[in-house]
Amino acid sequence: MKVYLDNAATTPMAKEVIEVMTEVMTNNFGNPSSIHAFGRDSKVIIENARRSIGKLINAEPKEIIFTSGGTEADNMAVHCAVKDLGVTRIITSPIEHHAIEHTIQKIGNTTNCKIEMVKLDDKANVDIADLEMLLKKSTEKTLVSLMHANNEVGTLLPIHKVSELCQQNKTYFLSDTVQTMAHFPFDLKDLKIDFITCSAHKFHGPKGIGFLYVNKNLKISSMIEGGTQERGLRAGTENLAGIAGVEKALEMANSDMDSHIKDVRSLKNYMKSELTKAIPNIHFNGETDDNKSLYTVLSVMFPKFDKQEMLLFMLDLEGVAISGGSACTAGANTGSHVLRGICADTSRSTVRFSFSRYTTKAEIDFAVEKVIKIFNS
């Protein structure tokens, strides 16, 4: 038996998504920018997908910009806030995904834009009082960039509260929602936010496609030049099959979201309980309470191994695929910037189990059995 529990890195594609994409690749090869019938047919697929996605998250179609994924969307949002909206100050946290962290660092090093860090507690919760203080201390045009759920430890941001604070202080708000899009409901008429981001491969869609939501009241320009695609906001021939794929994957996720949340959350809590009973002095990073954590992620700090890579390797040999944290930093020797950011004990081995709609209880039992076997060897 082989068990895949690294769904926060990427999920297996749903067969229904593959079928939709295969049909598009077979029958719709026209360039969407061409004016002939082949091109028009392709353009219809894109605009129908844009309308469908907008309806699913209660946004207007023109607020959806298709991108190559979450990293590009994050980059575009930050750069456009500075370039087009006149932002001269960014408030963020030390545990953001590198797509945000590195982009903001570069802007701080190459422009006059000031970067400020909000305080966090040891479970990766944002200190709301500190954020409010930071917002009130300056009248500069400011962007708040805080991820909705941390991809390594799973702690959720109280996104509506942060949105309200940003509204009250006339501040732009970007939230990296790559780990939460299609896992939680979004109503962007109710949630007052300027930018959110999406990557389809986090919810059983294809790699290489996602989108950036940009509030219709913002006027931004393209970060990629060379064409008028995406209403002049993102040059380059569109990934037609990918766009059809992200539409189908998001549609599937929203069709049974409540039962999906309930089922996957129960598997996470079951695994947490079984590991706690079996291994003394085990520790779980971040929030693990249902209402405060991402139900697809369980970050575990084990007492015995001081070499994370060895534990990952041994579990892989036993047929269990997991990660040490973000897949985007695999192979790096610097350790987790998230754990350092919340002052966690980085000397102990930490791994991330992450789950999807296709994860089963039998797979959890198998993984727990193999973890116990390793710790008793």
Backbone hydrogen bonds, N-H to C=O, Kabsch-Sander energy under -0.5 kcal/mol:
donor,donor_aa,acceptor,acceptor_aa,energy
3,V,319,G,-3.5
5,L,3,V,-0.7
5,L,321,A,-2.8
7,N,354,S,-1.2
9,A,6,D,-1.2
10,T,6,D,-1.5
11,T,201,H,-2.5
14,A,204,H,-2.1
18,I,14,A,-2.1
19,E,15,K,-2.3
20,V,16,E,-1.8
21,M,17,V,-2.6
22,T,18,I,-2.7
23,E,19,E,-2.1
24,V,20,V,-2.0
25,M,21,M,-2.8
26,T,22,T,-2.0
27,N,23,E,-2.4
28,N,24,V,-2.7
34,S,31,N,-2.3
40,R,36,H,-2.7
41,D,37,A,-2.5
42,S,38,F,-1.5
43,K,39,G,-2.4
44,V,40,R,-2.1
45,I,41,D,-1.3
46,I,42,S,-1.7
47,E,43,K,-2.5
48,N,44,V,-2.6
49,A,45,I,-2.0
50,R,46,I,-2.2
51,R,47,E,-2.2
52,S,48,N,-2.6
53,I,49,A,-2.8
54,G,50,R,-2.3
55,K,51,R,-2.3
56,L,52,S,-1.9
57,I,53,I,-1.6
58,N,55,K,-0.7
59,A,54,G,-3.3
63,E,60,E,-2.3
64,I,61,P,-1.8
65,I,63,E,-0.6
65,I,212,L,-2.4
66,F,64,I,-0.5
67,T,210,G,-2.3
73,A,69,G,-1.9
74,D,70,G,-2.9
75,N,71,T,-2.5
76,M,72,E,-2.9
77,A,73,A,-2.3
78,V,74,D,-2.2
79,H,75,N,-2.6
80,C,76,M,-2.6
81,A,77,A,-1.9
82,V,78,V,-1.7
83,K,79,H,-3.3
84,D,80,C,-2.5
85,L,80,C,-1.3
86,G,82,V,-0.6
87,V,81,A,-2.1
88,T,141,K,-2.3
89,R,141,K,-1.1
90,I,114,K,-3.1
91,I,143,L,-2.8
92,T,90,I,-0.5
92,T,116,E,-2.5
96,E,93,S,-1.0
100,I,97,H,-1.7
101,E,97,H,-2.8
102,H,98,H,-2.1
103,T,98,H,-0.6
104,I,100,I,-2.8
105,Q,101,E,-2.5
106,K,102,H,-2.3
107,I,103,T,-2.1
108,G,104,I,-2.6
109,N,105,Q,-1.9
110,T,106,K,-1.5
111,T,107,I,-1.6
114,K,88,T,-2.6
116,E,90,I,-2.8
118,V,92,T,-2.7
121,D,125,N,-1.9
124,A,121,D,-1.8
127,D,119,K,-2.7
128,I,126,V,-1.1
131,L,127,D,-2.3
132,E,128,I,-2.5
133,M,129,A,-2.0
134,L,130,D,-2.5
135,L,131,L,-2.4
136,K,132,E,-1.8
137,K,133,M,-1.2
138,S,135,L,-0.5
143,L,89,R,-2.3
144,V,172,Y,-2.8
145,S,91,I,-2.9
145,S,143,L,-0.6
146,L,144,V,-0.5
146,L,174,L,-1.8
148,H,176,D,-2.0
149,A,176,D,-0.6
150,N,155,T,-2.1
154,G,150,N,-1.5
156,L,292,K,-2.9
157,L,148,H,-3.2
159,I,157,L,-2.3
162,V,158,P,-2.3
163,S,159,I,-2.2
164,E,160,H,-2.3
165,L,161,K,-2.1
166,C,162,V,-2.4
167,Q,163,S,-2.4
168,Q,164,E,-2.6
169,N,165,L,-1.7
170,K,167,Q,-1.3
171,T,166,C,-2.9
172,Y,142,T,-2.2
174,L,144,V,-3.1
175,S,195,F,-2.1
177,T,175,S,-0.9
180,T,177,T,-0.7
181,M,177,T,-2.8
182,A,184,F,-0.6
183,H,180,T,-2.4
184,F,180,T,-1.7
188,L,57,I,-2.6
190,D,187,D,-0.7
191,L,187,D,-3.0
192,K,190,D,-0.8
193,I,191,L,-1.1
194,D,173,F,-1.8
195,F,173,F,-1.8
196,I,213,Y,-1.2
197,T,175,S,-0.8
198,C,211,F,-1.7
200,A,209,I,-2.2
202,K,199,S,-1.7
203,F,200,A,-2.0
204,H,201,H,-0.5
205,G,200,A,-1.9
209,I,206,P,-0.5
210,G,67,T,-1.8
211,F,198,C,-1.1
212,L,65,I,-2.7
213,Y,196,I,-2.7
214,V,63,E,-2.4
214,V,212,L,-0.5
215,N,194,D,-2.5
218,L,215,N,-2.3
220,I,218,L,-0.7
222,S,232,G,-0.6
223,M,233,L,-0.7
225,E,223,M,-0.5
232,G,228,T,-1.4
232,G,229,Q,-0.6
233,L,229,Q,-0.5
233,L,230,E,-1.8
234,R,229,Q,-1.6
235,A,224,I,-1.6
240,L,238,E,-1.6
243,I,239,N,-2.6
244,A,240,L,-2.1
245,G,241,A,-2.1
246,V,242,G,-2.7
247,E,243,I,-1.9
248,K,244,A,-2.0
249,A,245,G,-2.6
250,L,246,V,-2.3
251,E,247,E,-2.2
252,M,248,K,-2.5
253,A,249,A,-2.2
254,N,250,L,-2.1
255,S,251,E,-1.1
256,D,252,M,-0.8
256,D,253,A,-0.6
257,M,254,N,-0.5
260,H,256,D,-2.1
261,I,257,M,-2.8
262,K,258,D,-2.2
263,D,259,S,-2.6
264,V,260,H,-2.6
265,R,261,I,-2.4
266,S,262,K,-1.7
267,L,263,D,-1.5
268,K,264,V,-2.2
269,N,265,R,-2.5
270,Y,266,S,-2.0
271,M,267,L,-2.4
272,K,268,K,-2.5
273,S,269,N,-2.2
274,E,270,Y,-2.5
275,L,271,M,-2.6
276,T,272,K,-2.1
277,K,273,S,-2.0
278,A,274,E,-1.5
279,I,275,L,-2.3
282,I,279,I,-1.0
283,H,301,M,-2.1
285,N,283,H,-0.5
285,N,299,S,-1.9
287,E,123,K,-0.7
292,K,289,D,-1.5
293,S,289,D,-0.9
294,L,154,G,-3.2
297,V,294,L,-1.6
298,L,353,F,-2.8
300,V,298,L,-0.6
300,V,351,V,-3.0
301,M,283,H,-3.7
302,F,300,V,-0.6
302,F,349,S,-2.9
308,Q,306,D,-0.6
311,L,307,K,-1.5
312,L,308,Q,-2.4
313,F,309,E,-2.5
314,M,310,M,-2.6
315,L,311,L,-2.4
316,D,312,L,-2.1
317,L,313,F,-2.2
318,E,314,M,-1.2
319,G,316,D,-1.5
320,V,315,L,-2.9
321,A,3,V,-3.0
321,A,319,G,-0.5
322,I,320,V,-0.7
323,S,352,R,-1.6
329,T,326,S,-1.5
330,A,327,A,-1.2
332,A,329,T,-2.2
340,R,336,S,-1.9
341,G,337,H,-1.9
342,I,338,V,-1.1
343,C,340,R,-1.4
344,A,339,L,-3.1
346,T,344,A,-1.1
348,R,345,D,-1.0
349,S,302,F,-0.5
349,S,305,F,-2.2
351,V,300,V,-2.5
352,R,323,S,-3.7
353,F,298,L,-2.7
353,F,351,V,-0.5
354,S,5,L,-2.1
355,F,296,T,-2.2
359,T,356,S,-1.6
364,I,360,T,-1.7
365,D,361,K,-2.7
366,F,362,A,-2.1
367,A,363,E,-2.5
368,V,364,I,-2.7
369,E,365,D,-2.4
370,K,366,F,-2.0
371,V,367,A,-2.2
372,I,368,V,-2.5
373,K,369,E,-2.1
374,I,370,K,-2.1
375,F,371,V,-2.2
376,N,372,I,-1.5
377,S,374,I,-0.9
